[in-house]
Amino acid sequence: MPKRPNPRPEGEESALRKLREELEMSQEDLARELGISLQTVSRWELGKNVPTFTVKQMKALERLLKSIDKSISDLPDQL
């Protein structure tokens, strides 16, 4: 059963959105890199869905993070 998202306090920016902006990517760019839909990225950033990643997507995310001298361990527990 999918995890239910915890509502983010109003006005608090999504950690995923902050990361995407740090990567200087649009939602569409991130979706393409991870092999997911633009709508999925949008729902994650809005807190409507909880991000889940396949191994392939985690490897793609790791490559993106490496480009800004970060790693998976630098990510917050809740994206």
DADAPE-V695187 format. One record per residue. N is the residue number from 1. PSI is psi in whole degrees, 0 to 359 (none if undefined). BURIAL is 1 if it has 9 or more other C-alpha atoms within 8 Angstrom, else 0. D_FIRST is the distance of its C-alpha to the first C-alpha in Angstrom with 1 decimal. Layout:
BEGIN
n=(N | N)
psi=(PSI | PSI)
burial=(BURIAL | BURIAL)
d_first=(D_FIRST | D_FIRST)
END
This chain:
BEGIN
n=(1 | 2 | 3 | 4 | 5 | 6 | 7 | 8 | 9 | 10 | 11 | 12 | 13 | 14 | 15 | 16 | 17 | 18 | 19 | 20 | 21 | 22 | 23 | 24 | 25 | 26 | 27 | 28 | 29 | 30 | 31 | 32 | 33 | 34 | 35 | 36 | 37 | 38 | 39 | 40 | 41 | 42 | 43 | 44 | 45 | 46 | 47 | 48 | 49 | 50 | 51 | 52 | 53 | 54 | 55 | 56 | 57 | 58 | 59 | 60 | 61 | 62 | 63 | 64 | 65 | 66 | 67 | 68 | 69 | 70 | 71 | 72 | 73 | 74 | 75 | 76 | 77 | 78 | 79)
psi=(133 | 148 | 142 | 135 | 149 | 127 | 134 | 139 | 141 | 135 | 347 | 127 | 144 | 135 | 326 | 319 | 317 | 316 | 314 | 319 | 322 | 326 | 354 | 48 | 149 | 169 | 321 | 317 | 313 | 317 | 315 | 316 | 324 | 352 | 36 | 176 | 156 | 321 | 325 | 314 | 315 | 314 | 322 | 313 | 327 | 351 | 15 | 335 | 152 | 128 | 134 | 144 | 143 | 170 | 317 | 318 | 323 | 321 | 320 | 317 | 319 | 319 | 318 | 316 | 321 | 328 | 342 | 27 | 42 | 169 | 173 | 321 | 344 | 348 | 149 | 158 | 329 | 111 | none)
burial=(0 | 0 | 0 | 0 | 0 | 0 | 0 | 0 | 0 | 0 | 0 | 0 | 0 | 1 | 1 | 1 | 1 | 1 | 0 | 1 | 1 | 0 | 1 | 0 | 1 | 0 | 1 | 1 | 0 | 1 | 1 | 1 | 0 | 1 | 0 | 1 | 1 | 1 | 0 | 1 | 1 | 1 | 1 | 1 | 1 | 0 | 1 | 0 | 1 | 1 | 0 | 0 | 0 | 0 | 0 | 0 | 1 | 1 | 0 | 1 | 1 | 1 | 0 | 1 | 1 | 1 | 0 | 0 | 0 | 0 | 1 | 0 | 0 | 0 | 0 | 0 | 0 | 0 | 1)
d_first=(0.0 | 3.9 | 6.5 | 9.0 | 12.4 | 15.4 | 18.2 | 21.0 | 24.4 | 26.5 | 28.7 | 26.8 | 26.4 | 23.3 | 23.7 | 22.5 | 25.1 | 27.7 | 27.0 | 27.2 | 30.5 | 31.8 | 31.2 | 33.2 | 30.6 | 29.6 | 26.0 | 27.1 | 28.5 | 25.4 | 23.3 | 25.9 | 26.0 | 22.3 | 22.1 | 19.7 | 20.7 | 22.7 | 20.3 | 17.4 | 19.8 | 21.0 | 17.6 | 17.0 | 20.5 | 20.3 | 17.2 | 15.3 | 12.5 | 11.9 | 13.6 | 12.2 | 15.0 | 16.1 | 19.1 | 21.4 | 20.2 | 20.7 | 24.2 | 25.0 | 24.0 | 26.2 | 29.1 | 28.9 | 28.9 | 31.8 | 33.8 | 33.8 | 34.4 | 31.0 | 28.4 | 24.7 | 25.8 | 27.3 | 24.1 | 22.8 | 19.7 | 18.2 | 18.8)
END
